[in-house]
Amino acid sequence: MMVDMKDGRCRTCGSQLKIVDADDATMQVECSECGDFYDVETDAFGDGCMTYYPAVMARKMEDGDEE
């Protein structure tokens, strides 16, 4: 899931982030430009955990990746 650039950008180069995974406490993001990969908190994008985290977790459960 791509992060809207108004909500967050790569901390290394300022480009767009893609959320590639999530767990109970963090979301893992990867930069579309420089490839930097790091963890952020579930509320890192100022959405009160209401936009990105539920969507990523729902997709993860639908794909059968939930343990």
N, C-alpha and C positions, 0 to 999 in steps of 0.2 A: 504494500500500500504506500503510495507516494504521499509525502507530507506537503501540504500547501506551504509555499515559501513565505507567506505572511505569518505562518504559525511557527516555523522553525527552519533553520538552515544549518549546513555543515559547520561545525565549530572550527574546522581546519581551513576551508577555502570559501565558505559562504554559499555553496551550491545546494541543489535540492537533495533531500534525504528520502530514502525508501525504508520503510519499516519491514524488516525481513523475518523477525521472530519476536515472540513475547512470552513471558512467564508471569508468575504471580506478582513480581516486584519490579520488573524492568521490561523495556522493549529494546530490541537490538536494531540499530539503524546502520545503513550503508550509504555513503555519498555517491550520487550518480556521476560525479565528475572525477574526484580524486581517489575514490575507492576506500576512503577511511571508514572503519567499522568500529562501532562502540555502543555501549549500553547507555540508555537514558531512563529516567524514572517514568512511570506510567502517565504522569501529569506534566511532562516536560514541555508540551506544546501549548500550555495555557488554556486547554479545553475542559479542565476539570474532570479529566478521564472519561469524557462523554462522547468523543468523536472517534479518535484513533484506537485506543485500547480495546473497547468493546468490539469494534469491527475486526481488528486483527485476531482477537481471541475467538470470535465466532467463526472466522474463516479457518482458523487452526483446528477448531473442533469439527467443522464440516469436512475438513481434509483428513480427519482421523489422526491428527498429530498430538492430540491431548493424551497425556499419560494417565 
